[in-house]
């Protein structure tokens, strides 16, 4: 894998780690028995948004990682 791709993938994983750490804080806060329904809903929406953002970062990391894989020759189909 090219060093630039490896560096980018590592940075994406570092970003995902930071986002997961923030999401943990949101998930822990949502466990409080003192939260009313509105605040629980707010925490749930923040957690959903974090999940979507983390999924996008993971997809980008997977794409970057695939750029470092040997490419398979394309086979032509006969008709």
Helices and strands as residue ranges (DSSP letters): H 3-29, H 37-67
